[in-house]
Amino acid sequence: MGKMLTAVDIKILHAMCEIGPRNLSNVARIVGLSRTALDFRIERMQSNPQFFLRMHANIYHTNLGLRKAIAIVEARPGMEQLLFDCLKVNGYWLYVCRSYGMGEGCLALYALPAEFCHEFEEFIHELRRLDVAENAHIYWSTCFQGGRITSDWFDHLKEKWVFHWDDWIKDVQTQTTDLPYTLIEPKSYPILADEIDIRMLMKLEKDATTSLSEIAKMLGISRQLAQFHFKKHLMGRNLIESYQIFAFLYGDSLSVGVFFIISFLNHETLAKFARSLLDKSFLINMGKMVGQNTLLMEVYLPMNEFRRFIDALSALARMKLIRDYKYVIQDLRIRNRQTFSGEFFKDNSWIYDHRNYMEILQRKVAESPS
């Protein structure tokens, strides 16, 4: 496994996950670096595509009146690229990626106005009627709990990752059964944001380190007003859940991003499993499937450790700690990501033009080469 990130780099990433990337002076103090040295290392990780360091605000979509949906869609042979393009016709997409494992197709994530769930399902199933897709599964989720980069599984002397899967299996059994609030099914989807909040959140979701002065300038408002909205609304109304710190952690080894659907016999085993992942660096994010004892989760692992992760899941299944699991592997060569769709927020409500989405979808398929 190629050595890329140093022990100091991991300490920096860990500290930013703990306290967020908006207080870098505090991060420098915790890590024991000068602010200049810290800025140099962060710039190095951001600018080098081998590290691909990115820092985003995790939006708590529930308090924006938005509900998360994951669509896993199997393409008709020959229709893979058309399917990828069609999934982005619905303007509320967050992430679309080619995938394989549950058929060749796509994985897509959406954050939609909660009152338009039926219309979204109609949109996805229209792909089957139009013969672009052979199968489609929609999973409605709570908000996501983001993963955190920690140094727990990093050997600071050898500067490499170590994966203690047997210890993790034991760890699952000893966890408490209280879920993070992000994984608790919401009773409602209130809209607690105004248009300034929405525009600020879009900027912070793209880059969590953007200063309030920069945001104020981009939005054409005063810094004082931006600061008021950040403290009283974005933080005070729980519109930002946390901060997501992502980097390629595993050097030049072949790595995979995999999306899992893992079901459990009861809420208690689900909660223990979920809590065991809160300090694991291989977790990207996870949500709870609404109405089910099922976790929806994304992991990023070296290929050989991914197979050992499967072995650990198999062991947990034999121990009756999980019921079953399935997964799709992301083709990270073909993917698009965007912020949540704040451009559709007008007069403190969301515009969802279902008829337009269906018409564009039908026209796109009709005009595509057969």
C-alpha positions in Angstrom: 0.0 0.0 0.0 1.5 3.3 -1.1 2.3 5.8 1.7 0.7 9.1 1.0 -0.8 10.7 4.1 1.6 11.1 7.1 0.8 10.7 10.7 0.5 14.5 11.1 -1.9 14.6 8.1 -4.1 12.1 9.8 -4.0 14.1 13.1 -5.1 17.2 11.1 -8.0 15.4 9.4 -9.0 13.8 12.8 -9.0 17.2 14.5 -11.1 18.8 11.7 -13.6 16.0 12.0 -13.9 16.6 15.7 -14.2 20.4 15.8 -15.0 21.3 12.2 -12.9 23.0 9.5 -14.1 26.5 10.3 -11.8 27.0 13.3 -8.3 26.2 11.9 -6.5 28.1 14.6 -7.9 25.7 17.1 -7.1 22.7 14.9 -3.5 24.0 14.7 -3.3 24.3 18.5 -4.7 20.7 19.0 -2.3 19.2 16.4 0.7 21.2 17.7 1.5 23.1 14.5 1.8 26.8 13.7 -1.1 28.2 11.7 1.2 28.7 8.7 2.3 25.0 8.8 -1.3 23.8 9.1 -2.4 26.0 6.1 0.5 24.6 4.1 -0.5 21.0 4.8 -4.2 21.6 4.1 -3.3 23.3 0.8 -1.1 20.4 -0.1 -3.9 17.9 0.5 -6.5 20.0 -1.3 -4.4 20.7 -4.4 -3.0 17.2 -4.9 -5.5 15.0 -6.8 -4.0 11.9 -5.1 -5.3 13.3 -1.8 -8.5 15.0 -3.0 -9.2 16.6 0.4 -12.7 18.2 0.4 -14.6 19.8 3.3 -18.3 20.1 3.1 -21.1 21.1 5.4 -23.5 18.2 6.0 -27.0 19.8 5.7 -29.8 18.5 7.9 -32.3 18.3 5.1 -35.2 17.4 7.4 -35.3 21.0 8.8 -35.4 22.3 5.2 -38.6 20.3 4.5 -36.6 17.8 2.3 -36.6 14.1 2.4 -33.8 11.8 1.3 -34.2 9.1 -1.3 -31.7 6.6 -2.7 -32.5 5.1 -6.1 -30.7 2.0 -7.3 -31.6 1.4 -10.9 -30.6 -1.4 -13.2 -30.2 -0.3 -16.8 -31.3 -2.1 -19.9 -28.2 -3.3 -21.7 -26.9 -0.5 -23.9 -28.9 2.2 -22.0 -26.4 2.7 -19.2 -25.3 6.3 -20.1 -28.8 7.3 -21.0 -30.0 6.1 -17.6 -27.3 8.2 -16.0 -28.4 11.3 -17.9 -32.1 10.6 -17.2 -31.6 10.4 -13.4 -30.4 14.0 -13.5 -33.5 15.3 -15.2 -35.1 15.5 -11.8 -33.5 18.7 -10.5 -33.4 17.5 -6.9 -30.5 15.1 -7.4 -27.5 15.3 -5.1 -25.3 12.5 -6.5 -25.5 10.2 -9.5 -22.9 7.4 -10.1 -22.7 4.5 -12.4 -22.8 1.3 -10.4 -22.6 -2.5 -10.7 -23.3 -5.5 -8.5 -27.1 -5.4 -8.4 -27.1 -5.3 -12.2 -25.2 -2.7 -14.3 -26.8 0.6 -13.7 -26.8 3.7 -11.5 -26.9 4.8 -7.9 -28.6 8.1 -7.3 -29.2 10.2 -4.2 -32.0 12.9 -3.9 -33.2 15.4 -1.4 -36.9 16.1 -2.3 -39.7 18.2 -0.9 -41.4 15.8 1.5 -44.9 16.3 0.0 -43.8 15.1 -3.4 -42.7 11.5 -2.6 -45.3 9.9 -4.8 -44.4 12.1 -7.7 -40.7 11.2 -7.4 -41.6 7.5 -7.3 -43.6 8.0 -10.5 -40.6 9.7 -12.1 -38.2 6.8 -11.2 -40.7 4.1 -12.4 -41.2 5.9 -15.6 -37.7 4.8 -16.5 -38.9 1.2 -16.6 -42.0 2.1 -18.7 -39.7 3.8 -21.2 -37.5 0.7 -21.3 -34.4 2.6 -20.1 -34.3 0.5 -16.9 -35.0 -3.1 -16.2 -35.5 -2.7 -12.4 -35.6 0.1 -9.9 -35.5 0.2 -6.1 -36.2 3.4 -4.1 -35.1 3.6 -0.4 -36.5 6.5 1.7 -34.0 7.5 4.3 -33.5 9.6 7.3 -30.8 12.3 7.1 -27.3 10.9 6.9 -24.8 10.5 9.7 -21.5 11.5 8.1 -18.4 9.4 8.8 -15.4 10.8 10.6 -11.7 10.3 9.9 -10.0 9.2 13.1 -6.6 7.9 13.9 -7.9 4.8 15.8 -7.0 2.4 13.0 -3.9 4.2 11.8 -0.4 3.0 12.8 1.5 6.3 13.5 4.9 4.6 13.5 4.5 2.7 10.3 2.2 5.4 8.8 -0.3 3.0 7.4 -3.8 1.9 8.1 -4.6 -1.3 10.0 -8.0 -2.9 10.0 -9.0 -4.7 13.2 -12.1 -6.5 11.9 -12.2 -9.0 14.8 -12.1 -6.2 17.3 -14.9 -4.4 15.4 -17.1 -7.5 15.6 -16.7 -7.4 19.4 -17.3 -3.7 19.4 -20.7 -4.1 17.7 -21.8 -6.3 20.6 -20.9 -3.8 23.4 -22.5 -0.6 22.0 -25.4 1.2 23.5 -28.7 1.3 21.6 -29.3 5.1 21.4 -29.1 6.4 17.8 -27.6 9.7 16.7 -30.4 12.1 16.1 -29.7 12.1 12.4 -30.8 8.4 12.2 -34.0 8.9 14.2 -37.0 9.0 11.9 -38.5 12.5 11.9 -42.1 13.1 12.8 -42.3 16.0 10.4 -40.3 18.0 7.8 -40.6 21.6 8.8 -39.1 24.4 6.7 -37.0 26.3 9.2 -34.9 28.3 6.7 -35.4 31.4 4.7 -33.9 32.3 1.3 -30.7 33.8 2.8 -30.2 30.6 4.9 -30.7 28.5 1.8 -28.1 30.4 -0.2 -25.6 30.3 2.6 -26.1 26.6 3.1 -25.4 26.0 -0.6 -22.1 27.8 -0.4 -21.1 25.9 2.8 -22.1 22.6 1.4 -19.8 23.2 -1.6 -16.9 24.4 0.7 -17.3 24.5 4.4 -14.2 26.7 4.8 -15.7 29.7 2.9 -15.6 32.7 5.3 -18.7 34.6 6.2 -17.2 37.7 4.7 -16.8 35.8 1.3 -20.4 34.5 1.6 -21.7 38.0 2.4 -20.0 39.4 -0.6 -21.3 36.6 -2.9 -24.8 37.1 -1.6 -24.7 40.9 -1.6 -25.5 41.2 2.1 -23.6 42.7 5.0 -21.2 40.5 7.1 -23.2 41.3 10.2 -26.4 39.9 8.5 -24.5 36.8 7.3 -23.1 36.3 10.9 -26.6 36.6 12.3 -28.0 34.0 9.9 -25.1 31.6 10.6 -25.4 31.8 14.4 -29.2 32.1 14.8 -30.5 30.1 11.9 -27.9 27.7 10.4 -26.6 26.6 13.8 -29.4 27.7 16.1 -32.1 25.9 14.1 -29.9 22.9 13.4 -29.7 23.3 9.7 -26.1 22.1 9.6 -25.7 18.6 11.0 -21.9 18.4 10.9 -19.0 18.8 8.6 -17.8 16.2 6.2 -14.1 15.8 5.7 -13.1 13.5 2.9 -9.7 12.5 1.5 -8.3 9.5 -0.4 -6.8 7.7 2.6 -5.2 4.6 1.2 -2.3 5.6 -0.9 -2.1 4.1 -4.4 -3.8 0.8 -3.5 -6.9 -0.2 -5.5 -9.9 1.1 -3.5 -13.6 0.9 -3.9 -16.7 2.9 -2.9 -19.5 0.6 -2.0 -23.1 1.3 -1.0 -24.7 -1.2 1.4 -28.3 -2.1 2.4 -28.0 -3.9 5.7 -31.1 -5.2 7.5 -31.4 -6.2 11.1 -33.7 -8.3 13.2 -34.6 -5.4 15.5 -33.9 -1.8 16.4 -31.4 -2.7 19.1 -29.0 -4.6 16.8 -29.3 -1.8 14.2 -28.4 0.8 16.8 -25.4 -1.1 18.1 -24.1 -1.6 14.6 -24.6 2.0 13.7 -22.9 3.3 16.8 -19.9 1.0 16.2 -19.3 2.9 12.9 -19.2 6.4 14.4 -15.4 6.4 14.8 -14.5 4.3 11.8 -12.7 6.1 9.0 -14.0 3.8 6.2 -17.6 5.0 6.7 -18.5 7.8 4.4 -22.1 8.2 5.5 -25.2 6.2 6.7 -28.9 6.7 7.0 -31.8 4.6 8.4 -34.4 3.4 6.0 -37.7 4.9 7.0 -40.1 2.4 8.6 -37.5 -0.5 8.5 -34.7 -1.8 10.7 -32.4 -1.3 7.8 -29.2 0.9 7.4 -28.2 2.5 4.1 -24.5 3.1 4.2 -21.5 4.0 2.0 -18.0 2.8 2.7 -14.6 3.5 1.1 -12.0 0.7 1.5 -8.9 -0.8 -0.1 -10.1 -3.8 -2.3 -8.5 -6.4 -0.1 -10.0 -4.9 3.1 -13.4 -4.6 1.4 -13.4 -8.4 1.1 -12.4 -8.7 4.8 -15.3 -6.3 5.6 -17.6 -8.8 3.8 -16.1 -11.6 5.9 -16.9 -9.5 9.0 -20.5 -9.0 7.9 -20.8 -12.7 7.3 -19.6 -13.4 10.8 -22.2 -10.9 12.2 -24.9 -12.6 10.2 -24.0 -16.0 11.7 -24.2 -14.4 15.2 -27.7 -13.0 14.3 -26.5 -9.5 14.7 -27.5 -8.7 11.2 -30.2 -10.3 9.1 -28.9 -9.8 5.6 -27.0 -7.4 3.4 -26.6 -6.5 -0.3 -24.5 -3.9 -2.0 -23.6 -2.1 -5.2 -20.1 -1.0 -6.2 -19.7 2.5 -7.4 -17.9 3.2 -10.7 -16.1 6.3 -9.5 -15.0 7.1 -13.0 -18.6 8.2 -13.9 -20.2 10.3 -11.3 -21.6 13.8 -10.7 -22.4 15.7 -7.5 -24.1 18.9 -6.8 -25.4 20.9 -3.8 -29.0 20.5 -2.7 -31.4 22.4 -5.1 -31.8 25.7 -3.4 -32.6 27.4 -6.7 -36.1 25.9 -6.4 -36.8 27.6 -3.1 -39.1 30.6 -3.5 -41.3 32.4 -1.0 -40.3 30.0 1.7 -41.5 26.9 -0.1 -40.2 24.4 -2.6 -41.2 24.3 -6.3 -41.4 20.8 -7.7 -42.4 20.8 -11.4 -43.4 17.1 -11.8 -45.0 17.6 -15.1 -41.9 19.3 -16.6 -39.6 16.5 -15.3 -41.8 13.8 -16.9 -42.0 15.7 -20.2 -38.2 16.2 -20.3 -37.6 12.6 -19.4 -39.9 11.3 -22.1 -38.4 13.7 -24.7 -34.8 12.7 -23.8 -35.6 9.0 -24.2 -37.5 9.6 -27.5 -34.6 11.6 -29.0 -31.9 9.2 -27.9 -30.3 6.9 -30.5 -31.9 3.5 -30.3 
